[in-house]
Amino acid sequence: MSLNKELKHEFDAAPWRGKTKRYDIVKEGTIALAIVAILALSLSLLMGSPDETPLTFKGWAVSNSDNFYATTVQELAGTSGTATYGAPYNKASDGLNAGPLWPQKWMGVTHPIDSVNDFVISPLSTQVMSTEIASAVATWKTASAQQKQDWATAYDDAITKAEGKISAVPAGAYGPVPALAQGLTDMAKGGALDAALLSQGGFFQTDNTKQILFFGDGSYLDDAGTAANLQGGTWGMMNETGRYPGQAWLWLYSFWYQIPPFNNEESKPIGANADLYIMLIMGVMSAGLVFIPFIPGVKSLPMRIPIHRGIWRQYYEENGIKRRRK
Amino acid sequence: MSEMWTSKLRTKWQKNLPIEKLLPDDQPAYVASWIYVFGVLTLSALAMIIASGIVLAFQGPAWYHTSDTGKFMNSMHFWSVQLFFVFMVIHLWGKFWMAAWRGNRFRTWATGAVAFISSIATAFTGYLVQTNFDSQWISFEAKDGFNSMGVGAFFNVTNLGQMLLLHVAFLPLILGVLTIVHVLMVRKRGVVPPIDAVPTIASGGSR
């Protein structure tokens, strides 16, 4: 540090010995609190706050029965988003990576989810089942793993060929899968699935992971998100339902999802692993915010761009201090 | 006596932060801009958030769906958060353009910056515990980012109970402590002098 810089540093650090003025910190705080209270009160009375009713499995099964049914078959076939997700739910995939970094895989399965049993068989088993459904559950439980896979995969493929229209699926060797899917669809239509997925046969439960993941496997939640303009590709992370401001402070995080290669899942390696890369970028940028005082170029911006001349205009004018060129 | 931890702490506190610094009745004359108001406005909004949050906590996260009073308190909480971020971002930008870390004030800047990041985490968990469609959507979408980092192993955004406890206990505690430390640092170090201020003028002035 040069002598000049050292003196300036000492001056900036030392208690101010120049001109002062009276300052009532308690009065200032009280007035500020009153202003904010009035602002919050006014906005609350005039605008209220967002509260869109949550989606339910009943709503999904009633409004789009075929999609719910097809999603149930995917859970049984192991082709749904949850079934193929990887950690922390299962070992179906290695998850995302950034070069040699595989943090998702490294942390392992901490919230195990078996989409077949947790989403379909267990909820059905909590109900008083019809003879047909009870027989289908029993058949499924006693079949070999290979047999179950063959039935569910054949039916899943057939539904895909029929473009999701269940009534157009031709007859085939699907075993108990159609009965299981119909049983769960009927259960959802009756409103019993929401609670069964949450409780999993227990009493106290505050973890909605299974409900949320099952929701996300179908199109119901996704369609609702699109309709509410909440998709990530349209700055959805910082939006709120209705005409309310959302988490605008997440604009920088949302920003990365709007530009290539992050907005293209086909682009490898970054686009295909965009979630991880963006989290890493934001981690580095957050650290950068904290350590701005040490970042060359950034730390000197306030001296180079004279916004401070406006902030301390009165001081500069009173003391006749001209701007020093850096 | 002087070897006692308590007396050492008291001596250090009195040396660094005497009551005259903690509750000053004067300040440097250069503190004459509207930008200075946004720090205290941020604190005021935080006080409103805590007050409305305590009321909501007594009634539970689903209260505001069925009660007009609950809806009003939820609105107060919601708008206080919005105001808090507006004020804090302006405060942050203001301090950046003042290069407010000068003169051994890095820790003041750093505690403020970390408090800003903590606020984002606290607000995020608040959006997750709304128990409405928005919280369903946000938790499903947000899980991928956290899971990709491996953070999902211990920070499960789809677990309402976990998010609620973090939102009302752990994260406000972190934010509260950071805020208190930040304010004490400001009081200890004082408001940063103007860029280009010169010692001769500073020391030559009078009250």
HADDOCK unambig.tbl for C-alpha pairs under 7 A between the chains (distance, minus, plus):
assign (segid A and resid 9 and name CA) (segid B and resid 103 and name CA) 5.24 0.50 0.50
assign (segid A and resid 10 and name CA) (segid B and resid 103 and name CA) 6.60 0.50 0.50
assign (segid A and resid 11 and name CA) (segid B and resid 199 and name CA) 6.55 0.50 0.50
assign (segid A and resid 12 and name CA) (segid B and resid 102 and name CA) 6.34 0.50 0.50
assign (segid A and resid 12 and name CA) (segid B and resid 103 and name CA) 4.37 0.50 0.50
assign (segid A and resid 12 and name CA) (segid B and resid 192 and name CA) 6.63 0.50 0.50
assign (segid A and resid 12 and name CA) (segid B and resid 193 and name CA) 6.04 0.50 0.50
assign (segid A and resid 13 and name CA) (segid B and resid 103 and name CA) 3.73 0.50 0.50
assign (segid A and resid 13 and name CA) (segid B and resid 104 and name CA) 5.76 0.50 0.50
assign (segid A and resid 16 and name CA) (segid B and resid 28 and name CA) 6.72 0.50 0.50
assign (segid A and resid 17 and name CA) (segid B and resid 202 and name CA) 6.23 0.50 0.50
assign (segid A and resid 17 and name CA) (segid B and resid 203 and name CA) 5.22 0.50 0.50
assign (segid A and resid 18 and name CA) (segid B and resid 202 and name CA) 4.17 0.50 0.50
assign (segid A and resid 18 and name CA) (segid B and resid 203 and name CA) 4.73 0.50 0.50
assign (segid A and resid 18 and name CA) (segid B and resid 204 and name CA) 6.26 0.50 0.50
assign (segid A and resid 18 and name CA) (segid B and resid 205 and name CA) 4.76 0.50 0.50
assign (segid A and resid 18 and name CA) (segid B and resid 206 and name CA) 6.00 0.50 0.50
assign (segid A and resid 19 and name CA) (segid B and resid 28 and name CA) 6.07 0.50 0.50
assign (segid A and resid 19 and name CA) (segid B and resid 29 and name CA) 5.51 0.50 0.50
assign (segid A and resid 19 and name CA) (segid B and resid 205 and name CA) 4.84 0.50 0.50
assign (segid A and resid 19 and name CA) (segid B and resid 206 and name CA) 4.61 0.50 0.50
assign (segid A and resid 19 and name CA) (segid B and resid 207 and name CA) 4.81 0.50 0.50
assign (segid A and resid 20 and name CA) (segid B and resid 26 and name CA) 6.39 0.50 0.50
assign (segid A and resid 20 and name CA) (segid B and resid 27 and name CA) 5.31 0.50 0.50
assign (segid A and resid 20 and name CA) (segid B and resid 28 and name CA) 4.16 0.50 0.50
assign (segid A and resid 20 and name CA) (segid B and resid 29 and name CA) 4.40 0.50 0.50
assign (segid A and resid 20 and name CA) (segid B and resid 207 and name CA) 5.09 0.50 0.50
assign (segid A and resid 21 and name CA) (segid B and resid 26 and name CA) 5.37 0.50 0.50
assign (segid A and resid 21 and name CA) (segid B and resid 27 and name CA) 5.59 0.50 0.50
assign (segid A and resid 21 and name CA) (segid B and resid 28 and name CA) 6.23 0.50 0.50
assign (segid A and resid 21 and name CA) (segid B and resid 29 and name CA) 5.31 0.50 0.50
assign (segid A and resid 21 and name CA) (segid B and resid 207 and name CA) 6.56 0.50 0.50
assign (segid A and resid 22 and name CA) (segid B and resid 25 and name CA) 5.85 0.50 0.50
assign (segid A and resid 22 and name CA) (segid B and resid 26 and name CA) 4.25 0.50 0.50
assign (segid A and resid 22 and name CA) (segid B and resid 27 and name CA) 6.47 0.50 0.50
assign (segid A and resid 23 and name CA) (segid B and resid 25 and name CA) 4.78 0.50 0.50
assign (segid A and resid 23 and name CA) (segid B and resid 26 and name CA) 4.41 0.50 0.50
assign (segid A and resid 23 and name CA) (segid B and resid 27 and name CA) 5.96 0.50 0.50
assign (segid A and resid 24 and name CA) (segid B and resid 25 and name CA) 5.40 0.50 0.50
assign (segid A and resid 25 and name CA) (segid B and resid 23 and name CA) 6.77 0.50 0.50
assign (segid A and resid 25 and name CA) (segid B and resid 24 and name CA) 6.79 0.50 0.50
assign (segid A and resid 25 and name CA) (segid B and resid 25 and name CA) 6.89 0.50 0.50
assign (segid A and resid 29 and name CA) (segid B and resid 40 and name CA) 6.34 0.50 0.50
assign (segid A and resid 32 and name CA) (segid B and resid 40 and name CA) 6.57 0.50 0.50
assign (segid A and resid 32 and name CA) (segid B and resid 41 and name CA) 5.59 0.50 0.50
assign (segid A and resid 32 and name CA) (segid B and resid 44 and name CA) 6.27 0.50 0.50
assign (segid A and resid 33 and name CA) (segid B and resid 44 and name CA) 4.75 0.50 0.50
assign (segid A and resid 36 and name CA) (segid B and resid 41 and name CA) 6.95 0.50 0.50
assign (segid A and resid 36 and name CA) (segid B and resid 44 and name CA) 6.45 0.50 0.50
assign (segid A and resid 36 and name CA) (segid B and resid 45 and name CA) 6.10 0.50 0.50
assign (segid A and resid 37 and name CA) (segid B and resid 48 and name CA) 6.92 0.50 0.50
assign (segid A and resid 40 and name CA) (segid B and resid 76 and name CA) 5.75 0.50 0.50
assign (segid A and resid 40 and name CA) (segid B and resid 79 and name CA) 5.54 0.50 0.50
assign (segid A and resid 40 and name CA) (segid B and resid 80 and name CA) 5.65 0.50 0.50
assign (segid A and resid 41 and name CA) (segid B and resid 76 and name CA) 6.35 0.50 0.50
assign (segid A and resid 43 and name CA) (segid B and resid 79 and name CA) 6.68 0.50 0.50
assign (segid A and resid 44 and name CA) (segid B and resid 72 and name CA) 6.54 0.50 0.50
assign (segid A and resid 44 and name CA) (segid B and resid 75 and name CA) 4.96 0.50 0.50
assign (segid A and resid 44 and name CA) (segid B and resid 76 and name CA) 5.55 0.50 0.50
assign (segid A and resid 44 and name CA) (segid B and resid 79 and name CA) 6.69 0.50 0.50
assign (segid A and resid 48 and name CA) (segid B and resid 72 and name CA) 6.88 0.50 0.50
assign (segid A and resid 48 and name CA) (segid B and resid 75 and name CA) 5.27 0.50 0.50
assign (segid A and resid 49 and name CA) (segid B and resid 74 and name CA) 6.99 0.50 0.50
assign (segid A and resid 49 and name CA) (segid B and resid 75 and name CA) 4.85 0.50 0.50
assign (segid A and resid 49 and name CA) (segid B and resid 78 and name CA) 6.71 0.50 0.50
assign (segid A and resid 51 and name CA) (segid B and resid 132 and name CA) 6.08 0.50 0.50
assign (segid A and resid 52 and name CA) (segid B and resid 132 and name CA) 5.75 0.50 0.50
assign (segid A and resid 52 and name CA) (segid B and resid 133 and name CA) 5.42 0.50 0.50
assign (segid A and resid 52 and name CA) (segid B and resid 134 and name CA) 6.94 0.50 0.50
assign (segid A and resid 53 and name CA) (segid B and resid 132 and name CA) 5.37 0.50 0.50
assign (segid A and resid 53 and name CA) (segid B and resid 133 and name CA) 5.61 0.50 0.50
assign (segid A and resid 54 and name CA) (segid B and resid 132 and name CA) 4.47 0.50 0.50
assign (segid A and resid 54 and name CA) (segid B and resid 133 and name CA) 3.90 0.50 0.50
assign (segid A and resid 55 and name CA) (segid B and resid 133 and name CA) 6.10 0.50 0.50
assign (segid A and resid 88 and name CA) (segid B and resid 147 and name CA) 6.90 0.50 0.50
assign (segid A and resid 88 and name CA) (segid B and resid 152 and name CA) 6.85 0.50 0.50
assign (segid A and resid 88 and name CA) (segid B and resid 153 and name CA) 6.05 0.50 0.50
assign (segid A and resid 95 and name CA) (segid B and resid 148 and name CA) 6.87 0.50 0.50
assign (segid A and resid 96 and name CA) (segid B and resid 148 and name CA) 5.69 0.50 0.50
assign (segid A and resid 103 and name CA) (segid B and resid 148 and name CA) 6.63 0.50 0.50
assign (segid A and resid 103 and name CA) (segid B and resid 149 and name CA) 5.37 0.50 0.50
assign (segid A and resid 103 and name CA) (segid B and resid 150 and name CA) 4.89 0.50 0.50
assign (segid A and resid 104 and name CA) (segid B and resid 147 and name CA) 5.90 0.50 0.50
assign (segid A and resid 104 and name CA) (segid B and resid 148 and name CA) 4.98 0.50 0.50
assign (segid A and resid 104 and name CA) (segid B and resid 149 and name CA) 5.73 0.50 0.50
assign (segid A and resid 104 and name CA) (segid B and resid 150 and name CA) 4.28 0.50 0.50
assign (segid A and resid 107 and name CA) (segid B and resid 150 and name CA) 5.47 0.50 0.50
assign (segid A and resid 107 and name CA) (segid B and resid 153 and name CA) 6.46 0.50 0.50
assign (segid A and resid 110 and name CA) (segid B and resid 153 and name CA) 5.57 0.50 0.50
assign (segid A and resid 206 and name CA) (segid B and resid 159 and name CA) 6.69 0.50 0.50
assign (segid A and resid 206 and name CA) (segid B and resid 160 and name CA) 5.83 0.50 0.50
assign (segid A and resid 206 and name CA) (segid B and resid 161 and name CA) 4.83 0.50 0.50
assign (segid A and resid 207 and name CA) (segid B and resid 158 and name CA) 6.92 0.50 0.50
assign (segid A and resid 207 and name CA) (segid B and resid 159 and name CA) 4.23 0.50 0.50
assign (segid A and resid 207 and name CA) (segid B and resid 160 and name CA) 5.58 0.50 0.50
assign (segid A and resid 207 and name CA) (segid B and resid 161 and name CA) 6.10 0.50 0.50
assign (segid A and resid 208 and name CA) (segid B and resid 158 and name CA) 5.71 0.50 0.50
assign (segid A and resid 208 and name CA) (segid B and resid 159 and name CA) 5.30 0.50 0.50
assign (segid A and resid 208 and name CA) (segid B and resid 160 and name CA) 6.24 0.50 0.50
assign (segid A and resid 209 and name CA) (segid B and resid 158 and name CA) 4.73 0.50 0.50
assign (segid A and resid 209 and name CA) (segid B and resid 159 and name CA) 5.72 0.50 0.50
assign (segid A and resid 212 and name CA) (segid B and resid 136 and name CA) 6.70 0.50 0.50
assign (segid A and resid 212 and name CA) (segid B and resid 140 and name CA) 6.20 0.50 0.50
assign (segid A and resid 212 and name CA) (segid B and resid 158 and name CA) 6.72 0.50 0.50
assign (segid A and resid 213 and name CA) (segid B and resid 140 and name CA) 6.89 0.50 0.50
assign (segid A and resid 216 and name CA) (segid B and resid 140 and name CA) 6.78 0.50 0.50
assign (segid A and resid 225 and name CA) (segid B and resid 137 and name CA) 6.81 0.50 0.50
assign (segid A and resid 241 and name CA) (segid B and resid 134 and name CA) 6.68 0.50 0.50
assign (segid A and resid 275 and name CA) (segid B and resid 144 and name CA) 6.63 0.50 0.50
assign (segid A and resid 275 and name CA) (segid B and resid 145 and name CA) 4.88 0.50 0.50
assign (segid A and resid 275 and name CA) (segid B and resid 148 and name CA) 6.52 0.50 0.50
assign (segid A and resid 276 and name CA) (segid B and resid 145 and name CA) 6.16 0.50 0.50
assign (segid A and resid 276 and name CA) (segid B and resid 148 and name CA) 5.21 0.50 0.50
assign (segid A and resid 276 and name CA) (segid B and resid 149 and name CA) 6.10 0.50 0.50
assign (segid A and resid 279 and name CA) (segid B and resid 145 and name CA) 6.52 0.50 0.50
assign (segid A and resid 289 and name CA) (segid B and resid 113 and name CA) 6.60 0.50 0.50
assign (segid A and resid 290 and name CA) (segid B and resid 110 and name CA) 5.10 0.50 0.50
assign (segid A and resid 290 and name CA) (segid B and resid 113 and name CA) 5.41 0.50 0.50
assign (segid A and resid 290 and name CA) (segid B and resid 114 and name CA) 6.71 0.50 0.50
assign (segid A and resid 293 and name CA) (segid B and resid 101 and name CA) 6.45 0.50 0.50
assign (segid A and resid 293 and name CA) (segid B and resid 106 and name CA) 6.96 0.50 0.50
assign (segid A and resid 302 and name CA) (segid B and resid 96 and name CA) 6.87 0.50 0.50
assign (segid A and resid 302 and name CA) (segid B and resid 97 and name CA) 4.65 0.50 0.50
assign (segid A and resid 302 and name CA) (segid B and resid 98 and name CA) 6.36 0.50 0.50
assign (segid A and resid 302 and name CA) (segid B and resid 99 and name CA) 5.91 0.50 0.50
assign (segid A and resid 307 and name CA) (segid B and resid 97 and name CA) 6.34 0.50 0.50
assign (segid A and resid 308 and name CA) (segid B and resid 97 and name CA) 6.11 0.50 0.50
assign (segid A and resid 308 and name CA) (segid B and resid 98 and name CA) 5.80 0.50 0.50
assign (segid A and resid 311 and name CA) (segid B and resid 33 and name CA) 5.83 0.50 0.50
assign (segid A and resid 312 and name CA) (segid B and resid 30 and name CA) 6.38 0.50 0.50
assign (segid A and resid 312 and name CA) (segid B and resid 33 and name CA) 6.98 0.50 0.50
assign (segid A and resid 312 and name CA) (segid B and resid 194 and name CA) 6.48 0.50 0.50
assign (segid A and resid 315 and name CA) (segid B and resid 30 and name CA) 5.34 0.50 0.50
assign (segid A and resid 324 and name CA) (segid B and resid 196 and name CA) 6.98 0.50 0.50
